[in-house]
Amino acid sequence: MSPTGISSSSNKPIWYFLLFWTILNALQSYTLELHGDEAYYWVYSRFLDWGYFDHPPMVAIFIRIGDSIMHNELGLRLLTVVTNSASLYLLWLILKKYAVEAKWFIAIASGLFIFHMYGFTTTPDSPLFFFTVLFYYCYQQYIENDKWSLALALGIIAACLLYSKYHGILVIGLTLCSNIKLFKRKSFWLIAILAAILFMPHVLWQFHHDFPSLKYHLVDRSEKYDISFTLNYPLGQLAMAGPLIGWFLFYAAAKVKIKDTFIRALVVNAIGTFLFFWINTFKGNVQMHWTLVAYVPLIMLVLISFKQSNYPPKWFFMLTVANTALILFIRFALMVQLPFVMKVGQFESYYGFREWTKQVHNIVGNNYVIIRDGFQDPSKYNYYSNSLKAISYDTRYYRKTQYDMWPIEDSMQHKKALYMSEYYEPGTTTDSLVALYGRKWYTGWIEDVQTFQKTEIGVLSDIRTAKPGETISMGLQLIESRIPNVGQSNNPTSLEACFFQNGDIKLASKVGSGIFSDDDAIIPFKFKVPDKPGKYELLFSIRTIPFPGSKNSATIGFTVK
C-alpha cells in the first residue's frame, strides 16, 4: 500500500479523475468560441484531401467526424475531448509497470499546462498527442514481445503520427536512435514498410503540388535571428510544463535512472525534442507548444523518477495543488469570459466572432467576403455562417495559405463581394465595420471580382545582381493558372517586380495590362532595380485593381551593388 492508502495498481481514482477531466473539457469546448486556427482547420474538413498547405490531413478528419455529429464548438472538438482522456488513460497503463502512484499521476497530469490546452483545442497537435501516447503504449509492449501483430499496429500508428503533424517524425526517429537493435528484427521492417506505404498518398500530394509544406516550413518561416527567440525558449517550456511546478518537473526528469530500453527511449525523445526546437530558435521564433511531443516522455520520466527516489518532498504536493488551482482558475475565467483574460494575447481569438459574423452577414447577405491577409478571420466567418463564402486575399506583403489552393476563389470570379481590410485603402475601402473588443475593418464593395492568387509565374533568367537604378530584363512564363484568361482581365491589371527588405516593399516596377495573352509565351519583362545598394528579395506579383497584388512567383535573392 502507498502512504496515501491507494494501491499503485488501483484504477478507481484514475477513473474519477478522467471523468472530471472529460466533463471539464466538454464544458470548455461547448462554452468557448473557436480559436482562429480551429476555424481554419474546419475549412480543411470541408475539402478533405491527402494534404494541405500548412499541415497533413489528420486534423481535418478529427473535425469532420465530430462536426458531422453536431455543428457547434463541442462537435468540432469532440474527438479531441475523447482522445485526450484516452491518452491520459494509456499513459497510466504504461506507468503501472513502474508502480507509479495514482495520486502522483493525477497531480502531475493535471498540472501540465500544455495538457490542458489540448484537452479542448482542436489543432494538428490534438491527434499528434493521441497517436504519440498510443505509439509509446504499443512500443513498450513491442520491446518485450516481438510480435507481428504489434509490428502491424506500430506501422499504422507511425503513419498516423506523420498524418497528424510533421513533428511525428521526431518521435519515430528518436525512438529508433535509442534502440538501434530494432533494425535486426524482421518484424521491424514490417513497421517501416507499412508506415511508408500508408504515408505515400501524402508524399504524392506534396509532389503534385510542388511541395508547398516543405517550402513553407523550411524556407518561408525563416526569420531574421533575434536573441530573444533563444532566451525566451526555456521560459516558455517551463510555462508549458506548469507555471509553478515546471522547474521541478525538469529537475526530477533529469534525475531518472535508465534501467531499461523503454526509459532510454523516453530520455532520448525528451532531450532530443527539446534540443531540436532550441536549435530551431536560431532560424526563427519557436512557438511554445511545438514541443508537445516532448511532454509525453517528460511526464513519464518525472513519475518514474519519483518512484525511484521514494517520491518528492512533502511541500511539492501542495505546490502541485496550487499549480492546478491556478490553471483551473484560468480555464474558468475563459468559460465565464472574465474581462482580464479576454484581453490576453492568444485568448482574444476565442471571443466575439459569433456576433461579428452576424454583423458581416447582415451586410453581405449571400454575397462573398474577401478579407485581406490572414486565414483566421475568413475561417471564422465561414464556420459561424456555416458556409464557404469567404476567402483570404493573401497579398504579396503576407504569406500564402491554403486559401490560395482551395476552389473558393474560383467560384467568386466576376461576382460581387465585400472587401474587408484592417488598413484604410483610399479608393477601395470607404466604410468601416467595428467589431467587438476594438478591432476595426475598413470595407468596400467590389462589383466584379477578379483575382490571380492561383496564378504561378516562372522566372527563366538567372540574373541576380545589378547596378543601382539599372533597368534589366528577365524572361517570365506562366506556369499554371486555374483562373482562365489571365491576360484578359476586365479590371486594370499589371505585372509588378517587387523588391523587399525585411518584409517592407522598396520598389515595384510594373508593365501594363495585357500580360500573358498567350499562356505558353515567354515574355521579356523589363524593370528597374532599386537605387539603393543592398540585398533584396524579389518576387513578381499580378495586381488587379482594387487589390494590393498577390505572390505569383518564387522569392529570389537579389543584390544591388
Residue pairs with C-beta under 8 A, 6 or more apart in sequence:
1 7
2 8
2 101
2 103
4 101
4 103
6 13
6 101
6 102
6 103
8 96
8 99
8 100
8 101
8 102
9 96
9 99
10 102
11 92
11 102
13 102
13 103
13 106
14 89
14 92
14 102
14 105
14 106
17 88
17 106
17 109
17 110
18 85
18 88
18 89
21 84
21 85
21 88
21 110
21 119
22 81
22 82
22 85
24 119
24 331
25 77
25 80
25 81
25 84
25 85
25 119
25 120
26 74
26 81
27 335
28 119
28 120
28 331
28 334
28 335
29 73
29 74
29 76
29 77
29 78
29 80
29 81
29 120
30 72
30 73
30 74
31 73
31 335
32 73
32 120
32 334
32 335
32 350
33 73
33 350
33 351
33 352
33 353
33 354
34 42
34 73
34 76
34 350
34 353
34 380
34 383
35 121
35 123
35 346
35 349
35 350
36 349
36 375
36 376
36 377
36 379
36 380
37 123
37 349
37 376
38 63
38 76
38 77
38 121
38 122
38 123
39 353
39 376
39 379
39 380
39 382
39 383
40 375
40 376
40 379
40 402
41 59
41 60
41 63
41 122
41 123
41 124
42 63
42 67
42 76
42 379
42 382
42 383
43 379
43 382
43 383
43 388
43 402
43 406
44 52
44 57
44 59
44 60
44 63
44 402
45 60
45 61
45 63
45 64
45 67
46 382
46 388
47 406
47 407
48 57
48 60
48 61
48 64
49 57
49 60
49 205
50 57
50 201
50 202
50 204
50 205
51 57
51 202
51 205
51 206
51 209
51 213
52 60
52 213
52 402
52 405
53 212
53 213
53 216
53 400
53 401
53 402
53 404
53 405
54 213
54 216
54 401
54 402
55 124
55 165
55 166
55 213
56 124
56 162
56 163
56 164
56 165
56 166
56 202
57 163
57 202
58 124
58 127
58 128
58 160
58 163
58 164
58 165
59 122
59 123
59 124
59 126
59 127
59 164
61 127
62 79
62 80
62 83
62 122
62 126
62 127
63 76
63 79
63 122
65 78
65 79
66 74
66 75
66 76
66 77
66 78
66 79
66 122
67 75
67 76
68 75
69 75
69 78
70 78
71 386
74 81
76 122
77 120
77 121
77 122
79 122
79 126
79 127
80 118
80 119
80 120
80 121
80 122
80 126
81 119
81 120
83 126
83 127
83 129
83 130
84 115
84 118
84 119
84 120
84 126
84 129
84 130
86 130
87 129
87 130
87 133
87 134
88 109
88 115
90 133
90 134
90 136
90 137
91 105
91 109
91 133
91 296
91 299
91 300
92 100
92 102
92 105
93 137
94 133
94 136
94 137
94 140
94 300
95 105
95 300
95 303
95 304
97 140
98 303
98 304
98 307
99 307
100 303
100 304
100 306
100 307
101 306
101 307
101 311
103 317
104 303
104 306
104 311
105 303
107 317
107 320
107 321
107 324
108 245
108 249
108 299
108 302
108 303
108 320
109 115
109 299
110 320
110 324
110 327
111 242
111 245
111 320
111 323
111 324
111 327
112 240
112 241
112 242
112 249
112 295
112 299
113 239
113 240
113 241
113 242
113 243
113 327
114 240
114 241
114 289
114 292
114 295
115 295
116 327
116 331
117 289
118 125
118 126
118 129
118 289
118 292
124 164
124 165
125 165
125 289
125 292
127 160
127 163
127 164
127 165
128 161
128 164
128 165
128 167
128 168
128 292
128 293
129 292
129 293
129 296
131 157
131 160
131 161
131 164
131 168
132 161
132 168
132 171
132 292
132 293
132 296
133 296
134 157
134 160
135 154
135 157
135 158
135 161
135 171
135 172
135 175
136 265
136 266
136 296
136 297
136 300
138 150
138 153
138 154
138 157
139 154
139 175
139 262
139 265
140 262
141 150
142 150
142 151
142 154
143 179
143 260
143 261
143 262
146 185
146 187
147 187
148 187
148 190
150 187
151 187
151 188
151 190
151 191
152 190
152 194
154 191
155 190
155 191
155 192
155 193
155 194
155 195
155 198
156 194
156 195
156 198
158 168
158 172
158 191
158 194
158 195
159 194
159 195
159 198
159 199
161 168
161 169
161 171
161 172
162 168
162 169
162 172
162 195
162 199
162 202
163 199
163 202
166 213
166 217
167 290
167 292
167 293
168 293
170 269
170 272
170 273
170 276
170 293
171 269
171 293
172 195
174 265
174 268
174 269
174 272
174 273
175 265
175 268
175 269
176 182
176 183
177 268
177 272
178 261
178 264
178 265
178 267
178 268
178 269
179 261
179 264
179 265
182 188
206 212
206 213
206 214
209 405
212 400
212 405
216 399
216 400
220 399
220 400
221 284
222 283
222 284
223 229
223 283
223 284
223 285
224 502
225 282
225 283
225 284
226 285
229 281
229 282
229 284
229 285
229 286
230 278
230 281
230 282
233 277
233 278
233 281
233 286
234 278
236 286
236 288
237 246
237 250
237 274
237 288
237 291
238 246
238 247
238 250
239 246
239 288
240 246
240 288
240 289
240 291
240 295
241 247
241 249
241 250
241 295
241 298
242 249
242 320
242 323
242 327
243 323
243 326
243 327
244 319
244 322
244 323
244 326
245 316
245 319
245 320
245 323
248 312
248 316
248 319
249 298
249 299
249 302
250 298
252 301
252 302
252 305
252 306
252 312
253 270
253 298
253 301
253 302
253 305
255 305
255 308
255 309
256 263
256 267
256 301
256 304
256 305
256 308
257 263
257 305
257 308
258 264
258 267
263 301
263 304
265 297
266 297
266 300
266 301
266 304
267 297
267 301
269 293
269 294
269 296
269 297
270 294
270 297
270 298
270 301
273 291
273 293
273 294
274 291
274 294
277 286
277 290
277 291
278 286
280 286
306 312
330 341
333 340
333 341
334 341
334 347
334 350
337 351
341 347
342 348
342 350
342 351
342 437
343 437
348 437
349 376
351 436
351 437
352 435
352 436
352 437
352 439
353 380
353 381
353 384
354 384
355 435
355 436
356 380
356 381
356 435
356 436
357 380
357 381
357 384
357 385
358 384
359 433
359 435
360 369
360 381
360 418
360 420
360 433
361 381
361 385
363 418
363 433
363 443
364 389
364 417
364 418
366 389
367 389
367 415
367 416
367 417
367 418
368 389
368 390
368 391
368 412
368 415
368 416
368 417
368 418
368 449
369 378
369 381
369 389
369 390
369 391
369 417
369 418
369 420
370 390
370 391
370 393
370 412
370 417
370 418
370 419
370 420
370 446
370 449
370 451
371 377
371 378
371 381
371 390
371 391
371 392
371 393
371 420
371 421
371 441
372 392
372 393
372 395
372 419
372 420
372 421
372 422
372 423
372 548
373 392
373 393
373 394
373 395
373 397
373 398
373 421
374 392
374 398
375 392
375 401
375 402
375 403
377 390
377 392
377 420
378 390
378 391
378 392
378 403
379 390
381 389
381 390
382 388
382 389
382 390
388 408
389 408
390 408
391 403
391 406
391 408
391 409
391 412
392 401
392 403
393 419
393 451
393 453
393 547
393 548
393 550
394 400
394 401
394 403
394 404
394 453
394 550
394 551
395 547
395 548
395 549
395 550
395 551
396 498
396 505
396 539
396 541
396 548
396 549
396 550
396 551
397 503
397 505
397 548
399 551
400 551
403 409
403 453
404 453
404 454
404 550
405 454
409 451
409 453
409 454
409 483
410 454
410 482
410 483
412 449
413 449
413 450
413 451
413 483
414 448
414 449
414 450
414 490
415 448
415 449
416 445
416 446
416 447
416 448
416 449
417 445
417 446
417 449
418 443
418 444
418 445
418 446
419 428
419 429
419 443
419 444
419 445
419 446
419 546
419 547
420 429
420 433
420 441
420 442
420 443
421 428
421 429
421 441
421 442
421 443
422 439
422 440
422 441
422 442
423 429
423 442
424 442
425 442
425 444
425 546
425 548
427 546
428 444
428 546
429 442
429 443
429 444
430 442
430 443
430 444
431 442
431 443
431 444
432 440
432 441
432 442
432 443
433 440
433 441
433 442
433 443
434 440
435 441
444 546
446 546
448 490
448 491
450 483
450 489
450 490
450 491
450 493
450 544
451 483
451 544
451 547
451 550
452 481
452 483
452 486
452 493
452 542
452 544
452 550
452 552
453 550
453 551
454 480
454 481
454 482
454 483
455 478
455 480
455 481
455 482
455 483
455 486
455 542
455 550
455 552
456 478
456 479
456 480
456 481
456 552
456 553
457 476
457 477
457 478
457 479
457 495
457 540
457 542
457 552
457 553
458 476
458 477
458 478
458 479
458 553
459 474
459 475
459 476
459 540
459 553
459 554
459 556
460 474
460 475
460 476
460 477
460 522
461 473
461 474
461 475
463 472
463 474
464 556
464 557
464 558
464 559
465 558
465 559
465 560
465 561
466 472
466 529
466 558
466 559
466 560
467 529
467 560
467 561
468 529
468 530
468 531
468 532
468 533
468 560
468 561
469 528
469 529
469 530
469 531
470 528
470 529
471 526
471 527
471 528
471 529
472 526
472 527
472 529
473 524
473 525
473 526
473 527
474 497
474 524
474 525
474 527
475 522
475 523
475 524
475 525
476 495
476 522
476 523
476 525
476 540
476 553
477 520
477 521
477 522
477 523
478 486
478 516
478 519
478 520
478 521
481 519
486 515
486 516
486 519
486 542
487 513
487 514
487 515
487 516
487 517
487 518
488 517
489 513
489 544
491 544
491 545
491 546
492 513
492 544
492 545
493 513
493 515
493 542
493 543
493 544
493 545
494 510
494 511
494 512
494 513
494 515
494 542
494 543
495 510
495 511
495 515
495 516
495 525
495 540
495 541
495 542
495 543
496 508
496 509
496 510
496 540
496 541
496 542
496 543
496 549
497 508
497 509
497 510
497 525
497 527
497 538
497 540
498 505
498 507
498 508
498 538
498 539
498 540
498 541
498 549
499 505
499 506
499 507
499 508
499 529
499 530
499 536
499 537
499 538
499 558
500 506
500 536
500 537
500 538
500 539
501 534
501 535
501 536
501 537
506 530
506 532
506 536
507 528
507 529
507 530
508 541
508 549
509 527
509 528
510 527
510 543
511 525
511 526
511 527
515 523
515 542
516 523
525 540
529 558
529 560
530 536
530 560
532 560
533 560
533 561
534 559
534 560
535 557
535 558
535 559
535 560
536 557
536 558
536 559
536 560
537 555
537 556
537 557
537 558
538 555
538 556
538 557
538 558
539 551
539 552
539 553
539 554
539 555
539 556
540 552
540 553
541 549
541 550
541 551
541 552
541 553
542 549
542 550
542 552
543 549
543 550
